[in-house]
């Protein structure tokens, strides 16, 4: 989140909010969920990669905003990226 300003965040969505945001290198997930709460547009799904234990506030914010919150247990960011690129929706 420290590398993405509000305008760049909005550009992620384009014309639709039917997007999943994946946050890597997070420790608890609190900061991404607080940042999402402060934005007008919300993703359809948030995935936290590399998180140990998800912060209770992050879970509460996800519930409050009705955004599914998932944790990726994929080993590396490279593996996660490869799997996402190979994904074919049904």
ZAKEKOL-836045 format. One record per atom (N, C-alpha, C, O): atom name; residue number from 1; x, z negated, y. Coordinates in steps of 0.001 Angstrom, whole numbers. Atoms other than C-alpha are relative to their C-alpha. Example, Ala and Ser with C-alpha at 12.3 -4.5 7.8 and 13.67 -1.06 7.14 Angstrom:
ZAKEKOL-836045
<zagu atome="N" num="1" x="890" z="0" y="-1190"/>
<zagu atome="CA" num="1" x="12300" z="-7800" y="-4500"/>
<zagu atome="C" num="1" x="900" z="0" y="1200"/>
<zagu atome="O" num="1" x="1936" z="-665" y="1181"/>
<zagu atome="N" num="2" x="-820" z="60" y="-1190"/>
<zagu atome="CA" num="2" x="13670" z="-7140" y="-1060"/>
<zagu atome="C" num="2" x="-770" z="-730" y="1090"/>
<zagu atome="O" num="2" x="-261" z="-899" y="2198"/>
***
This chain:
ZAKEKOL-836045
<zagu atome="N" num="1" x="818" z="0" y="-1190"/>
<zagu atome="CA" num="1" x="0" z="0" y="0"/>
<zagu atome="C" num="1" x="859" z="0" y="1250"/>
<zagu atome="O" num="1" x="408" z="449" y="2304"/>
<zagu atome="N" num="2" x="-824" z="33" y="-1198"/>
<zagu atome="CA" num="2" x="2891" z="-518" y="2359"/>
<zagu atome="C" num="2" x="511" z="1377" y="393"/>
<zagu atome="O" num="2" x="1076" z="1541" y="1474"/>
<zagu atome="N" num="3" x="-438" z="-1354" y="-320"/>
<zagu atome="CA" num="3" x="3648" z="3206" y="2206"/>
<zagu atome="C" num="3" x="-1157" z="912" y="384"/>
<zagu atome="O" num="3" x="-951" z="2109" y="579"/>
<zagu atome="N" num="4" x="1186" z="-816" y="-234"/>
<zagu atome="CA" num="4" x="105" z="4403" y="2935"/>
<zagu atome="C" num="4" x="-785" z="-579" y="1172"/>
<zagu atome="O" num="4" x="-1264" z="-1711" y="1102"/>
<zagu atome="N" num="5" x="790" z="498" y="-1120"/>
<zagu atome="CA" num="5" x="-1605" z="4106" y="6313"/>
<zagu atome="C" num="5" x="-1467" z="387" y="-181"/>
<zagu atome="O" num="5" x="-1813" z="1072" y="-1144"/>
<zagu atome="N" num="6" x="1447" z="-235" y="130"/>
<zagu atome="CA" num="6" x="-5374" z="4297" y="6913"/>
<zagu atome="C" num="6" x="-356" z="1476" y="-63"/>
<zagu atome="O" num="6" x="-1205" z="1873" y="-861"/>
<zagu atome="N" num="7" x="300" z="-1438" y="13"/>
<zagu atome="CA" num="7" x="-5396" z="8025" y="7662"/>
<zagu atome="C" num="7" x="402" z="642" y="-1324"/>
<zagu atome="O" num="7" x="-328" z="1478" y="-1858"/>
<zagu atome="N" num="8" x="-440" z="-536" y="1290"/>
<zagu atome="CA" num="8" x="-3413" z="8821" y="4525"/>
<zagu atome="C" num="8" x="-930" z="-462" y="-1121"/>
<zagu atome="O" num="8" x="-1203" z="288" y="-2058"/>
<zagu atome="N" num="9" x="943" z="525" y="986"/>
<zagu atome="CA" num="9" x="-5766" z="6603" y="2521"/>
<zagu atome="C" num="9" x="-1261" z="855" y="-17"/>
<zagu atome="O" num="9" x="-1758" z="1203" y="-1088"/>
<zagu atome="N" num="10" x="1204" z="-832" y="-82"/>
<zagu atome="CA" num="10" x="-8752" z="8631" y="3755"/>
<zagu atome="C" num="10" x="243" z="1398" y="-551"/>
<zagu atome="O" num="10" x="-648" z="1983" y="-1167"/>
<zagu atome="N" num="11" x="-324" z="-1335" y="513"/>
<zagu atome="CA" num="11" x="-6991" z="11905" y="2905"/>
<zagu atome="C" num="11" x="-27" z="45" y="-1526"/>
<zagu atome="O" num="11" x="-285" z="1096" y="-2112"/>
<zagu atome="N" num="12" x="52" z="53" y="1463"/>
<zagu atome="CA" num="12" x="-6806" z="10771" y="-720"/>
<zagu atome="C" num="12" x="-1372" z="394" y="-528"/>
<zagu atome="O" num="12" x="-1492" z="1011" y="-1586"/>
<zagu atome="N" num="13" x="1354" z="-225" y="476"/>
<zagu atome="CA" num="13" x="-10551" z="11029" y="-977"/>
<zagu atome="C" num="13" x="-504" z="1406" y="248"/>
<zagu atome="O" num="13" x="-1355" z="1890" y="-499"/>
<zagu atome="N" num="14" x="501" z="-1337" y="-304"/>
<zagu atome="CA" num="14" x="-11064" z="14432" y="588"/>
<zagu atome="C" num="14" x="-1494" z="-63" y="250"/>
<zagu atome="O" num="14" x="-1957" z="-865" y="1061"/>
<zagu atome="N" num="15" x="1443" z="-74" y="-215"/>
<zagu atome="CA" num="15" x="-14758" z="15282" y="363"/>
<zagu atome="C" num="15" x="-784" z="-907" y="-941"/>
<zagu atome="O" num="15" x="-2010" z="-966" y="-849"/>
<zagu atome="N" num="16" x="719" z="809" y="982"/>
<zagu atome="CA" num="16" x="-15592" z="12865" y="-2452"/>
<zagu atome="C" num="16" x="689" z="-1340" y="-233"/>
<zagu atome="O" num="16" x="1905" z="-1465" y="-90"/>
<zagu atome="N" num="17" x="-566" z="1295" y="371"/>
<zagu atome="CA" num="17" x="-15132" z="9242" y="-3413"/>
<zagu atome="C" num="17" x="66" z="-142" y="-1515"/>
<zagu atome="O" num="17" x="377" z="-1218" y="-2028"/>
<zagu atome="N" num="18" x="-77" z="27" y="1466"/>
<zagu atome="CA" num="18" x="-15278" z="10152" y="-7108"/>
<zagu atome="C" num="18" x="1465" z="90" y="-414"/>
<zagu atome="O" num="18" x="1905" z="1068" y="-1018"/>
<zagu atome="N" num="19" x="-1433" z="38" y="266"/>
<zagu atome="CA" num="19" x="-11658" z="9179" y="-7455"/>
<zagu atome="C" num="19" x="369" z="-1346" y="-611"/>
<zagu atome="O" num="19" x="-299" z="-2360" y="-408"/>
<zagu atome="N" num="20" x="-593" z="1214" y="546"/>
<zagu atome="CA" num="20" x="-9623" z="6655" y="-9355"/>
<zagu atome="C" num="20" x="1301" z="-234" y="762"/>
<zagu atome="O" num="20" x="2108" z="683" y="918"/>
<zagu atome="N" num="21" x="-1272" z="335" y="-636"/>
<zagu atome="CA" num="21" x="-6853" z="4880" y="-7492"/>
<zagu atome="C" num="21" x="821" z="-820" y="-981"/>
<zagu atome="O" num="21" x="342" z="-1804" y="-1544"/>
<zagu atome="N" num="22" x="-908" z="709" y="897"/>
<zagu atome="CA" num="22" x="-3885" z="3771" y="-9564"/>
<zagu atome="C" num="22" x="1110" z="-600" y="852"/>
<zagu atome="O" num="22" x="1813" z="109" y="1574"/>
<zagu atome="N" num="23" x="-1038" z="698" y="-743"/>
<zagu atome="CA" num="23" x="-1595" z="1174" y="-8063"/>
<zagu atome="C" num="23" x="1094" z="-419" y="-973"/>
<zagu atome="O" num="23" x="825" z="-1075" y="-1979"/>
<zagu atome="N" num="24" x="-1136" z="356" y="844"/>
<zagu atome="CA" num="24" x="1869" z="784" y="-9572"/>
<zagu atome="C" num="24" x="843" z="-1060" y="698"/>
<zagu atome="O" num="24" x="751" z="-1260" y="1909"/>
<zagu atome="N" num="25" x="-922" z="1018" y="-533"/>
<zagu atome="CA" num="25" x="4445" z="-1956" y="-9129"/>
<zagu atome="C" num="25" x="-733" z="-1093" y="771"/>
<zagu atome="O" num="25" x="-265" z="-1548" y="1815"/>
<zagu atome="N" num="26" x="727" z="1098" y="-630"/>
<zagu atome="CA" num="26" x="1842" z="-4562" y="-8245"/>
<zagu atome="C" num="26" x="183" z="-1254" y="-847"/>
<zagu atome="O" num="26" x="340" z="-1174" y="-2066"/>
<zagu atome="N" num="27" x="-206" z="1230" y="763"/>
<zagu atome="CA" num="27" x="2211" z="-8192" y="-9206"/>
<zagu atome="C" num="27" x="-1313" z="-641" y="-427"/>
<zagu atome="O" num="27" x="-1430" z="-1120" y="-1555"/>
<zagu atome="N" num="28" x="1263" z="662" y="343"/>
<zagu atome="CA" num="28" x="-1364" z="-9508" y="-9075"/>
<zagu atome="C" num="28" x="-1232" z="862" y="255"/>
<zagu atome="O" num="28" x="-2302" z="584" y="-287"/>
<zagu atome="N" num="29" x="1135" z="-854" y="-336"/>
<zagu atome="CA" num="29" x="-3594" z="-6762" y="-7676"/>
<zagu atome="C" num="29" x="-764" z="-444" y="1228"/>
<zagu atome="O" num="29" x="-1695" z="237" y="1655"/>
<zagu atome="N" num="30" x="719" z="522" y="-1163"/>
<zagu atome="CA" num="30" x="-4703" z="-8853" y="-4712"/>
<zagu atome="C" num="30" x="119" z="931" y="1206"/>
<zagu atome="O" num="30" x="-892" z="1287" y="1811"/>
<zagu atome="N" num="31" x="-209" z="-830" y="-1195"/>
<zagu atome="CA" num="31" x="-3159" z="-6699" y="-1957"/>
<zagu atome="C" num="31" x="-748" z="1333" y="-73"/>
<zagu atome="O" num="31" x="-1385" z="1713" y="910"/>
<zagu atome="N" num="32" x="754" z="-1256" y="54"/>
<zagu atome="CA" num="32" x="-4612" z="-3378" y="-3212"/>
<zagu atome="C" num="32" x="-1508" z="-199" y="192"/>
<zagu atome="O" num="32" x="-2160" z="595" y="870"/>
<zagu atome="N" num="33" x="1442" z="218" y="-113"/>
<zagu atome="CA" num="33" x="-8110" z="-4851" y="-3503"/>
<zagu atome="C" num="33" x="-395" z="-417" y="1416"/>
<zagu atome="O" num="33" x="-1458" z="-30" y="1900"/>
<zagu atome="N" num="34" x="268" z="362" y="-1400"/>
<zagu atome="CA" num="34" x="-7933" z="-6409" y="-26"/>
<zagu atome="C" num="34" x="71" z="1250" y="871"/>
<zagu atome="O" num="34" x="-762" z="1436" y="1758"/>
<zagu atome="N" num="35" x="-123" z="-1243" y="-773"/>
<zagu atome="CA" num="35" x="-6750" z="-3061" y="1369"/>
<zagu atome="C" num="35" x="-1214" z="896" y="-211"/>
<zagu atome="O" num="35" x="-1716" z="1489" y="744"/>
<zagu atome="N" num="36" x="1177" z="-827" y="285"/>
<zagu atome="CA" num="36" x="-9618" z="-1231" y="-362"/>
<zagu atome="C" num="36" x="-1223" z="-570" y="702"/>
<zagu atome="O" num="36" x="-2041" z="176" y="1239"/>
<zagu atome="N" num="37" x="1148" z="641" y="-659"/>
<zagu atome="CA" num="37" x="-12113" z="-3768" y="993"/>
<zagu atome="C" num="37" x="-47" z="350" y="1485"/>
<zagu atome="O" num="37" x="-1127" z="463" y="2065"/>
<zagu atome="N" num="38" x="-48" z="-273" y="-1437"/>
<zagu atome="CA" num="38" x="-10956" z="-2976" y="4520"/>
<zagu atome="C" num="38" x="-281" z="1463" y="346"/>
<zagu atome="O" num="38" x="-389" z="1809" y="1522"/>
<zagu atome="N" num="39" x="229" z="-1426" y="-231"/>
<zagu atome="CA" num="39" x="-11584" z="765" y="4089"/>
<zagu atome="C" num="39" x="-1476" z="353" y="-120"/>
<zagu atome="O" num="39" x="-2226" z="-297" y="-849"/>
<zagu atome="N" num="40" x="1391" z="-454" y="48"/>
<zagu atome="CA" num="40" x="-14854" z="2598" y="4639"/>
<zagu atome="C" num="40" x="-336" z="614" y="-1357"/>
<zagu atome="O" num="40" x="-1395" z="335" y="-1920"/>
<zagu atome="N" num="41" x="240" z="-677" y="1266"/>
<zagu atome="CA" num="41" x="-14541" z="4718" y="1493"/>
<zagu atome="C" num="41" x="628" z="-797" y="-1135"/>
<zagu atome="O" num="41" x="1724" z="-1341" y="-1000"/>
<zagu atome="N" num="42" x="-461" z="763" y="1155"/>
<zagu atome="CA" num="42" x="-14158" z="3101" y="-1904"/>
<zagu atome="C" num="42" x="168" z="930" y="-1202"/>
<zagu atome="O" num="42" x="-621" z="1858" y="-1379"/>
<zagu atome="N" num="43" x="-169" z="-810" y="1210"/>
<zagu atome="CA" num="43" x="-12808" z="4604" y="-5135"/>
<zagu atome="C" num="43" x="-1046" z="-370" y="-1051"/>
<zagu atome="O" num="43" x="-1686" z="-1418" y="-955"/>
<zagu atome="N" num="44" x="926" z="275" y="1096"/>
<zagu atome="CA" num="44" x="-14949" z="4811" y="-8269"/>
<zagu atome="C" num="44" x="621" z="-920" y="-1038"/>
<zagu atome="O" num="44" x="-94" z="-1561" y="-1809"/>
<zagu atome="N" num="45" x="-724" z="812" y="976"/>
<zagu atome="CA" num="45" x="-12281" z="3010" y="-10307"/>
<zagu atome="C" num="45" x="1369" z="-342" y="569"/>
<zagu atome="O" num="45" x="1988" z="478" y="1247"/>
<zagu atome="N" num="46" x="-1352" z="409" y="-388"/>
<zagu atome="CA" num="46" x="-9092" z="1055" y="-9625"/>
<zagu atome="C" num="46" x="739" z="-413" y="-1265"/>
<zagu atome="O" num="46" x="230" z="-1184" y="-2079"/>
<zagu atome="N" num="47" x="-851" z="369" y="1128"/>
<zagu atome="CA" num="47" x="-6282" z="806" y="-12168"/>
<zagu atome="C" num="47" x="1275" z="-632" y="553"/>
<zagu atome="O" num="47" x="1913" z="-88" y="1454"/>
<zagu atome="N" num="48" x="-1225" z="689" y="-376"/>
<zagu atome="CA" num="48" x="-3427" z="-1659" y="-11787"/>
<zagu atome="C" num="48" x="1015" z="197" y="-1121"/>
<zagu atome="O" num="48" x="740" z="-132" y="-2275"/>
<zagu atome="N" num="49" x="-1053" z="-229" y="998"/>
<zagu atome="CA" num="49" x="-194" z="-701" y="-13570"/>
<zagu atome="C" num="49" x="1167" z="-930" y="296"/>
<zagu atome="O" num="49" x="1635" z="-1017" y="1431"/>
<zagu atome="N" num="50" x="-1156" z="875" y="-167"/>
<zagu atome="CA" num="50" x="2588" z="-3190" y="-14131"/>
<zagu atome="C" num="50" x="-363" z="-1403" y="427"/>
<zagu atome="O" num="50" x="517" z="-2208" y="733"/>
<zagu atome="N" num="51" x="442" z="1323" y="-428"/>
<zagu atome="CA" num="51" x="506" z="-6216" y="-13251"/>
<zagu atome="C" num="51" x="134" z="-981" y="-1162"/>
<zagu atome="O" num="51" x="-111" z="-627" y="-2316"/>
<zagu atome="N" num="52" x="-53" z="1040" y="1022"/>
<zagu atome="CA" num="52" x="1085" z="-9472" y="-15120"/>
<zagu atome="C" num="52" x="-1398" z="-552" y="-207"/>
<zagu atome="O" num="52" x="-2144" z="-80" y="-1064"/>
<zagu atome="N" num="53" x="1339" z="585" y="44"/>
<zagu atome="CA" num="53" x="-1995" z="-11602" y="-14587"/>
<zagu atome="C" num="53" x="-726" z="429" y="1270"/>
<zagu atome="O" num="53" x="-197" z="290" y="2373"/>
<zagu atome="N" num="54" x="772" z="-463" y="-1155"/>
<zagu atome="CA" num="54" x="-4705" z="-10188" y="-12324"/>
<zagu atome="C" num="54" x="-513" z="-1211" y="772"/>
<zagu atome="O" num="54" x="-1062" z="-2150" y="196"/>
<zagu atome="N" num="55" x="426" z="1064" y="-896"/>
<zagu atome="CA" num="55" x="-5454" z="-12420" y="-9355"/>
<zagu atome="C" num="55" x="-1520" z="-145" y="-13"/>
<zagu atome="O" num="55" x="-2243" z="852" y="-44"/>
<zagu atome="N" num="56" x="1448" z="266" y="20"/>
<zagu atome="CA" num="56" x="-8896" z="-14053" y="-9364"/>
<zagu atome="C" num="56" x="-692" z="647" y="1200"/>
<zagu atome="O" num="56" x="-1789" z="1184" y="1051"/>
<zagu atome="N" num="57" x="605" z="-616" y="-1180"/>
<zagu atome="CA" num="57" x="-9582" z="-12828" y="-5806"/>
<zagu atome="C" num="57" x="-128" z="1506" y="-183"/>
<zagu atome="O" num="57" x="-1121" z="2093" y="246"/>
<zagu atome="N" num="58" x="72" z="-1446" y="260"/>
<zagu atome="CA" num="58" x="-8803" z="-9243" y="-6875"/>
<zagu atome="C" num="58" x="-1206" z="311" y="-877"/>
<zagu atome="O" num="58" x="-1925" z="1279" y="-629"/>
<zagu atome="N" num="59" x="1149" z="-195" y="889"/>
<zagu atome="CA" num="59" x="-11376" z="-9551" y="-9658"/>
<zagu atome="C" num="59" x="-1305" z="-208" y="760"/>
<zagu atome="O" num="59" x="-2242" z="577" y="616"/>
<zagu atome="N" num="60" x="1212" z="287" y="-777"/>
<zagu atome="CA" num="60" x="-13952" z="-11096" y="-7318"/>
<zagu atome="C" num="60" x="-302" z="1118" y="994"/>
<zagu atome="O" num="60" x="-1459" z="1501" y="1163"/>
<zagu atome="N" num="61" x="210" z="-1099" y="-946"/>
<zagu atome="CA" num="61" x="-13435" z="-8356" y="-4723"/>
<zagu atome="C" num="61" x="-499" z="1247" y="-722"/>
<zagu atome="O" num="61" x="-1400" z="1930" y="-235"/>
<zagu atome="N" num="62" x="447" z="-1158" y="785"/>
<zagu atome="CA" num="62" x="-13803" z="-5657" y="-7378"/>
<zagu atome="C" num="62" x="-1472" z="-162" y="-382"/>
<zagu atome="O" num="62" x="-2251" z="785" y="-276"/>
<zagu atome="N" num="63" x="1397" z="257" y="358"/>
<zagu atome="CA" num="63" x="-17045" z="-7261" y="-8556"/>
<zagu atome="C" num="63" x="-904" z="136" y="1217"/>
<zagu atome="O" num="63" x="-1963" z="759" y="1141"/>
<zagu atome="N" num="64" x="783" z="-50" y="-1238"/>
<zagu atome="CA" num="64" x="-18321" z="-7650" y="-4990"/>
<zagu atome="C" num="64" x="-215" z="1438" y="468"/>
<zagu atome="O" num="64" x="-1301" z="1789" y="929"/>
<zagu atome="N" num="65" x="96" z="-1393" y="-437"/>
<zagu atome="CA" num="65" x="-17592" z="-3987" y="-4206"/>
<zagu atome="C" num="65" x="-550" z="907" y="-1098"/>
<zagu atome="O" num="65" x="-742" z="2104" y="-883"/>
<zagu atome="N" num="66" x="507" z="-736" y="1159"/>
<zagu atome="CA" num="66" x="-18900" z="-2914" y="-7632"/>
<zagu atome="C" num="66" x="926" z="1152" y="-389"/>
<zagu atome="O" num="66" x="490" z="2273" y="-653"/>
<zagu atome="N" num="67" x="-1024" z="-961" y="404"/>
<zagu atome="CA" num="67" x="-15658" z="-1122" y="-8450"/>
<zagu atome="C" num="67" x="603" z="-493" y="-1312"/>
<zagu atome="O" num="67" x="1145" z="-1597" y="-1357"/>
<zagu atome="N" num="68" x="-667" z="407" y="1239"/>
<zagu atome="CA" num="68" x="-14470" z="-1237" y="-12060"/>
<zagu atome="C" num="68" x="1505" z="-158" y="242"/>
<zagu atome="O" num="68" x="2136" z="676" y="892"/>
<zagu atome="N" num="69" x="-1417" z="305" y="-159"/>
<zagu atome="CA" num="69" x="-10998" z="-2778" y="-12192"/>
<zagu atome="C" num="69" x="632" z="-35" y="-1388"/>
<zagu atome="O" num="69" x="219" z="-812" y="-2249"/>
<zagu atome="N" num="70" x="-647" z="-94" y="1311"/>
<zagu atome="CA" num="70" x="-8718" z="-1873" y="-15100"/>
<zagu atome="C" num="70" x="1493" z="-264" y="141"/>
<zagu atome="O" num="70" x="2073" z="-120" y="1218"/>
<zagu atome="N" num="71" x="-1440" z="230" y="44"/>
<zagu atome="CA" num="71" x="-5182" z="-2755" y="-16117"/>
<zagu atome="C" num="71" x="612" z="976" y="-993"/>
<zagu atome="O" num="71" x="162" z="1080" y="-2134"/>
<zagu atome="N" num="72" x="-732" z="-917" y="882"/>
<zagu atome="CA" num="72" x="-2808" z="-148" y="-17552"/>
<zagu atome="C" num="72" x="1148" z="-755" y="-652"/>
<zagu atome="O" num="72" x="1936" z="-1422" y="18"/>
<zagu atome="N" num="73" x="-1096" z="622" y="750"/>
<zagu atome="CA" num="73" x="-488" z="-1407" y="-20260"/>
<zagu atome="C" num="73" x="1035" z="1038" y="-441"/>
<zagu atome="O" num="73" x="1904" z="747" y="-1262"/>
<zagu atome="N" num="74" x="-995" z="-1034" y="301"/>
<zagu atome="CA" num="74" x="1440" z="1884" y="-20446"/>
<zagu atome="C" num="74" x="1363" z="-529" y="425"/>
<zagu atome="O" num="74" x="1485" z="-1200" y="1450"/>
<zagu atome="N" num="75" x="-1327" z="536" y="-262"/>
<zagu atome="CA" num="75" x="5138" z="1119" y="-20540"/>
<zagu atome="C" num="75" x="564" z="336" y="1368"/>
<zagu atome="O" num="75" x="836" z="-558" y="2169"/>
<zagu atome="N" num="76" x="-649" z="-407" y="-1247"/>
<zagu atome="CA" num="76" x="6526" z="3131" y="-17659"/>
<zagu atome="C" num="76" x="-943" z="856" y="840"/>
<zagu atome="O" num="76" x="-1965" z="1348" y="360"/>
<zagu atome="N" num="77" x="775" z="-871" y="-888"/>
<zagu atome="CA" num="77" x="5175" z="5017" y="-14685"/>
<zagu atome="C" num="77" x="88" z="1439" y="-491"/>
<zagu atome="O" num="77" x="-887" z="2185" y="-405"/>
<zagu atome="N" num="78" x="-153" z="-1357" y="541"/>
<zagu atome="CA" num="78" x="6580" z="8208" y="-16232"/>
<zagu atome="C" num="78" x="-962" z="243" y="-1159"/>
<zagu atome="O" num="78" x="-1590" z="1298" y="-1236"/>
<zagu atome="N" num="79" x="923" z="-129" y="1130"/>
<zagu atome="CA" num="79" x="4579" z="7607" y="-19419"/>
<zagu atome="C" num="79" x="-1434" z="96" y="495"/>
<zagu atome="O" num="79" x="-2205" z="932" y="24"/>
<zagu atome="N" num="80" x="1347" z="-24" y="-576"/>
<zagu atome="CA" num="80" x="1446" z="6881" y="-17411"/>
<zagu atome="C" num="80" x="-285" z="1361" y="627"/>
<zagu atome="O" num="80" x="-1353" z="1934" y="414"/>
<zagu atome="N" num="81" x="161" z="-1302" y="-648"/>
<zagu atome="CA" num="81" x="1952" z="10058" y="-15368"/>
<zagu atome="C" num="81" x="-175" z="1114" y="-1024"/>
<zagu atome="O" num="81" x="-1046" z="1969" y="-864"/>
<zagu atome="N" num="82" x="108" z="-1025" y="1050"/>
<zagu atome="CA" num="82" x="2481" z="12197" y="-18484"/>
<zagu atome="C" num="82" x="-1361" z="-53" y="-680"/>
<zagu atome="O" num="82" x="-1985" z="984" y="-908"/>
<zagu atome="N" num="83" x="1299" z="160" y="659"/>
<zagu atome="CA" num="83" x="-638" z="10786" y="-20146"/>
<zagu atome="C" num="83" x="-1140" z="474" y="903"/>
<zagu atome="O" num="83" x="-2081" z="1112" y="433"/>
<zagu atome="N" num="84" x="1045" z="-438" y="-933"/>
<zagu atome="CA" num="84" x="-2740" z="11390" y="-17037"/>
<zagu atome="C" num="84" x="-5" z="1518" y="147"/>
<zagu atome="O" num="84" x="-1069" z="2133" y="212"/>
<zagu atome="N" num="85" x="-74" z="-1466" y="-125"/>
<zagu atome="CA" num="85" x="-1504" z="14970" y="-16714"/>
<zagu atome="C" num="85" x="-512" z="701" y="-1249"/>
<zagu atome="O" num="85" x="-1035" z="1812" y="-1172"/>
<zagu atome="N" num="86" x="455" z="-587" y="1260"/>
<zagu atome="CA" num="86" x="-2321" z="15612" y="-20373"/>
<zagu atome="C" num="86" x="-1488" z="-251" y="-259"/>
<zagu atome="O" num="86" x="-2071" z="338" y="-1169"/>
<zagu atome="N" num="87" x="1401" z="369" y="203"/>
<zagu atome="CA" num="87" x="-5811" z="14129" y="-20044"/>
<zagu atome="C" num="87" x="-919" z="1189" y="245"/>
<zagu atome="O" num="87" x="-792" z="1897" y="1245"/>
<zagu atome="N" num="88" x="1006" z="-1052" y="-148"/>
<zagu atome="CA" num="88" x="-8658" z="16573" y="-20577"/>
<zagu atome="C" num="88" x="-1379" z="-642" y="-79"/>
<zagu atome="O" num="88" x="-1759" z="-1157" y="-1130"/>
<zagu atome="N" num="89" x="1331" z="609" y="16"/>
<zagu atome="CA" num="89" x="-12120" z="15346" y="-19576"/>
<zagu atome="C" num="89" x="-920" z="706" y="-988"/>
<zagu atome="O" num="89" x="-797" z="1905" y="-1237"/>
<zagu atome="N" num="90" x="946" z="-551" y="981"/>
<zagu atome="CA" num="90" x="-14890" z="15842" y="-22086"/>
<zagu atome="C" num="90" x="-1181" z="611" y="708"/>
<zagu atome="O" num="90" x="-2090" z="1128" y="58"/>
***
